Amino acid sequence: MITLAAASQKGGVAKTTTNLAIGAKLAEDGARVLYIDLDPQMNLSNTLKASTAGVPSSLDVLTGEATIVEAAQVIDNYAVVPASRLNGKADDLMPSVGKDYRLRKALEAVADDYDYAILDTPPALGTLTVNALTAASWVVIPAQADAYSLDGVTDLAATIQAIREYTNPDLQIAGILLTRYNPRTSISKIIREDAEAMADEIGTRVFKAWIREATVVKEAQAVKQPLFEYAPSSKVAYDYRFFIDELLEEVNG
């Protein structure tokens, strides 16, 4: 099983939209996909219409109160372990022994049941994100095409370096994905150049694909539908397909 995470300490960079798109494309191609929602905002869970009340959650998996088999809900052609609002209290609720390895250990038990696990992280570099990065094979870094968002990449890169040193030496950065990007603006060239310089510093690349600003993304979020379901023929859906093809070339060698 290949484990992928799109992670960022910044909100509003299309992290969850990117994770949803990756999983949807993989499932469309026949892969067995497991989503794990770690974000207490539960955007991924709600978009996939997973039950979130009175059911085992990703927090229960992390605390050892449920297994992934017990928490996973089968919806259409994928499975999802929903988040809980209490995920925000994970630091206080999780046992201290082996805290960073809890998700990795849980995923080992279902490694033969799925081809890909997609991990949706909160926009913070706390215990939940550390668990995701400790469990992940690859991480994608979405970054909104502005200077402030790119600043957050540096902090995440430092966390990834620490993860590699202490908990997951095999973690690989698939690349930086520029989102809400408009190549026609005068600032776009500067943003891409800055992103490429940053990618060189952390030993990765900027994806050739980029994700444009599009109203249909916000519309899909408003009606709680994955982008590929809400607007499969939109230009931004095309952007995501181009990106995912590029990503899978890297991940699958």
Summary of the structure (lengths in Angstrom):
residues: 253
radius of gyration: 17.0
end to end distance: 14.5
largest distance: 52.3
contacts: 871
relative contact order: 0.18
helix: 47%
strand: 15%
